């Protein structure tokens, strides 16, 4: 298929319009969702067991000189 200048410009315009429609749809759908906490907040506030005797999650019991 041979592309003319007008045909090529029409194809570019068509694809750009399609991308703009998709982007607008995505923006609207993202705005309608509830706000999600950041990954950092989710990482630091994960539900998990509260284990006694391991305050920092290590076997050293939180002390520097526990060797």
PyMOL commands that place a pseudoatom at each C-alpha (Angstrom):
pseudoatom trace, name=CA, resn=UNK, resi=1, chain=A, elem=C, hetatm=0, pos=[0.000, 0.000, 0.000]
pseudoatom trace, name=CA, resn=UNK, resi=2, chain=A, elem=C, hetatm=0, pos=[1.428, 3.354, -0.947]
pseudoatom trace, name=CA, resn=UNK, resi=3, chain=A, elem=C, hetatm=0, pos=[1.046, 6.124, 1.576]
pseudoatom trace, name=CA, resn=UNK, resi=4, chain=A, elem=C, hetatm=0, pos=[0.256, 9.603, 0.388]
pseudoatom trace, name=CA, resn=UNK, resi=5, chain=A, elem=C, hetatm=0, pos=[1.038, 12.600, 2.539]
pseudoatom trace, name=CA, resn=UNK, resi=6, chain=A, elem=C, hetatm=0, pos=[-2.658, 13.150, 3.230]
pseudoatom trace, name=CA, resn=UNK, resi=7, chain=A, elem=C, hetatm=0, pos=[-3.256, 9.467, 3.987]
pseudoatom trace, name=CA, resn=UNK, resi=8, chain=A, elem=C, hetatm=0, pos=[-0.329, 9.326, 6.363]
pseudoatom trace, name=CA, resn=UNK, resi=9, chain=A, elem=C, hetatm=0, pos=[-1.455, 12.474, 8.150]
pseudoatom trace, name=CA, resn=UNK, resi=10, chain=A, elem=C, hetatm=0, pos=[-4.997, 11.094, 8.453]
pseudoatom trace, name=CA, resn=UNK, resi=11, chain=A, elem=C, hetatm=0, pos=[-3.655, 7.852, 9.945]
pseudoatom trace, name=CA, resn=UNK, resi=12, chain=A, elem=C, hetatm=0, pos=[-1.518, 9.748, 12.462]
pseudoatom trace, name=CA, resn=UNK, resi=13, chain=A, elem=C, hetatm=0, pos=[-4.459, 11.954, 13.447]
pseudoatom trace, name=CA, resn=UNK, resi=14, chain=A, elem=C, hetatm=0, pos=[-6.704, 8.908, 13.845]
pseudoatom trace, name=CA, resn=UNK, resi=15, chain=A, elem=C, hetatm=0, pos=[-4.208, 7.095, 16.079]
pseudoatom trace, name=CA, resn=UNK, resi=16, chain=A, elem=C, hetatm=0, pos=[-3.514, 10.181, 18.204]
pseudoatom trace, name=CA, resn=UNK, resi=17, chain=A, elem=C, hetatm=0, pos=[-7.232, 10.753, 18.719]
pseudoatom trace, name=CA, resn=UNK, resi=18, chain=A, elem=C, hetatm=0, pos=[-7.641, 7.127, 19.742]
pseudoatom trace, name=CA, resn=UNK, resi=19, chain=A, elem=C, hetatm=0, pos=[-4.769, 7.379, 22.234]
pseudoatom trace, name=CA, resn=UNK, resi=20, chain=A, elem=C, hetatm=0, pos=[-6.226, 10.578, 23.691]
pseudoatom trace, name=CA, resn=UNK, resi=21, chain=A, elem=C, hetatm=0, pos=[-9.626, 8.914, 24.129]
pseudoatom trace, name=CA, resn=UNK, resi=22, chain=A, elem=C, hetatm=0, pos=[-8.026, 5.942, 25.861]
pseudoatom trace, name=CA, resn=UNK, resi=23, chain=A, elem=C, hetatm=0, pos=[-6.005, 8.230, 28.151]
pseudoatom trace, name=CA, resn=UNK, resi=24, chain=A, elem=C, hetatm=0, pos=[-9.094, 10.246, 29.075]
pseudoatom trace, name=CA, resn=UNK, resi=25, chain=A, elem=C, hetatm=0, pos=[-11.018, 7.058, 29.843]
pseudoatom trace, name=CA, resn=UNK, resi=26, chain=A, elem=C, hetatm=0, pos=[-8.166, 5.781, 32.002]
pseudoatom trace, name=CA, resn=UNK, resi=27, chain=A, elem=C, hetatm=0, pos=[-7.974, 9.087, 33.921]
pseudoatom trace, name=CA, resn=UNK, resi=28, chain=A, elem=C, hetatm=0, pos=[-11.697, 9.043, 34.656]
pseudoatom trace, name=CA, resn=UNK, resi=29, chain=A, elem=C, hetatm=0, pos=[-11.605, 5.420, 35.789]
pseudoatom trace, name=CA, resn=UNK, resi=30, chain=A, elem=C, hetatm=0, pos=[-8.584, 6.081, 38.052]
pseudoatom trace, name=CA, resn=UNK, resi=31, chain=A, elem=C, hetatm=0, pos=[-10.254, 9.106, 39.646]
pseudoatom trace, name=CA, resn=UNK, resi=32, chain=A, elem=C, hetatm=0, pos=[-13.349, 7.123, 40.526]
pseudoatom trace, name=CA, resn=UNK, resi=33, chain=A, elem=C, hetatm=0, pos=[-11.348, 4.587, 42.559]
pseudoatom trace, name=CA, resn=UNK, resi=34, chain=A, elem=C, hetatm=0, pos=[-10.692, 5.167, 46.258]
pseudoatom trace, name=CA, resn=UNK, resi=35, chain=A, elem=C, hetatm=0, pos=[-7.239, 6.505, 47.123]
pseudoatom trace, name=CA, resn=UNK, resi=36, chain=A, elem=C, hetatm=0, pos=[-4.740, 3.737, 47.695]
pseudoatom trace, name=CA, resn=UNK, resi=37, chain=A, elem=C, hetatm=0, pos=[-2.034, 4.063, 50.349]
pseudoatom trace, name=CA, resn=UNK, resi=38, chain=A, elem=C, hetatm=0, pos=[1.503, 4.334, 49.081]
pseudoatom trace, name=CA, resn=UNK, resi=39, chain=A, elem=C, hetatm=0, pos=[3.665, 1.223, 48.809]
pseudoatom trace, name=CA, resn=UNK, resi=40, chain=A, elem=C, hetatm=0, pos=[5.802, 2.528, 51.688]
pseudoatom trace, name=CA, resn=UNK, resi=41, chain=A, elem=C, hetatm=0, pos=[2.836, 2.824, 54.011]
pseudoatom trace, name=CA, resn=UNK, resi=42, chain=A, elem=C, hetatm=0, pos=[1.545, -0.606, 53.009]
pseudoatom trace, name=CA, resn=UNK, resi=43, chain=A, elem=C, hetatm=0, pos=[4.987, -2.098, 53.642]
pseudoatom trace, name=CA, resn=UNK, resi=44, chain=A, elem=C, hetatm=0, pos=[5.285, -0.591, 57.100]
pseudoatom trace, name=CA, resn=UNK, resi=45, chain=A, elem=C, hetatm=0, pos=[1.740, -1.308, 58.215]
pseudoatom trace, name=CA, resn=UNK, resi=46, chain=A, elem=C, hetatm=0, pos=[1.276, -4.906, 57.158]
pseudoatom trace, name=CA, resn=UNK, resi=47, chain=A, elem=C, hetatm=0, pos=[-0.870, -7.096, 59.341]
pseudoatom trace, name=CA, resn=UNK, resi=48, chain=A, elem=C, hetatm=0, pos=[1.202, -9.725, 61.047]
pseudoatom trace, name=CA, resn=UNK, resi=49, chain=A, elem=C, hetatm=0, pos=[1.760, -11.573, 64.275]
pseudoatom trace, name=CA, resn=UNK, resi=50, chain=A, elem=C, hetatm=0, pos=[2.916, -9.557, 67.273]
pseudoatom trace, name=CA, resn=UNK, resi=51, chain=A, elem=C, hetatm=0, pos=[5.627, -11.815, 68.613]
pseudoatom trace, name=CA, resn=UNK, resi=52, chain=A, elem=C, hetatm=0, pos=[6.867, -11.293, 72.153]
pseudoatom trace, name=CA, resn=UNK, resi=53, chain=A, elem=C, hetatm=0, pos=[10.609, -11.402, 72.703]
pseudoatom trace, name=CA, resn=UNK, resi=54, chain=A, elem=C, hetatm=0, pos=[11.518, -10.242, 69.185]
pseudoatom trace, name=CA, resn=UNK, resi=55, chain=A, elem=C, hetatm=0, pos=[10.856, -6.506, 69.145]
pseudoatom trace, name=CA, resn=UNK, resi=56, chain=A, elem=C, hetatm=0, pos=[12.869, -5.825, 66.004]
pseudoatom trace, name=CA, resn=UNK, resi=57, chain=A, elem=C, hetatm=0, pos=[12.330, -9.154, 64.270]
pseudoatom trace, name=CA, resn=UNK, resi=58, chain=A, elem=C, hetatm=0, pos=[15.817, -10.483, 64.987]
pseudoatom trace, name=CA, resn=UNK, resi=59, chain=A, elem=C, hetatm=0, pos=[17.071, -13.135, 67.359]
pseudoatom trace, name=CA, resn=UNK, resi=60, chain=A, elem=C, hetatm=0, pos=[19.318, -10.643, 69.159]
pseudoatom trace, name=CA, resn=UNK, resi=61, chain=A, elem=C, hetatm=0, pos=[16.252, -9.364, 71.045]
pseudoatom trace, name=CA, resn=UNK, resi=62, chain=A, elem=C, hetatm=0, pos=[17.025, -5.763, 70.152]
pseudoatom trace, name=CA, resn=UNK, resi=63, chain=A, elem=C, hetatm=0, pos=[20.270, -5.534, 72.136]
pseudoatom trace, name=CA, resn=UNK, resi=64, chain=A, elem=C, hetatm=0, pos=[23.596, -4.527, 70.590]
pseudoatom trace, name=CA, resn=UNK, resi=65, chain=A, elem=C, hetatm=0, pos=[25.751, -6.709, 72.848]
pseudoatom trace, name=CA, resn=UNK, resi=66, chain=A, elem=C, hetatm=0, pos=[23.769, -9.951, 72.582]
pseudoatom trace, name=CA, resn=UNK, resi=67, chain=A, elem=C, hetatm=0, pos=[26.498, -12.082, 71.040]
for i in range(1, 67): cmd.bond("trace and resi %d" % i, "trace and resi %d" % (i + 1))
show_as sticks, trace
zoom trace
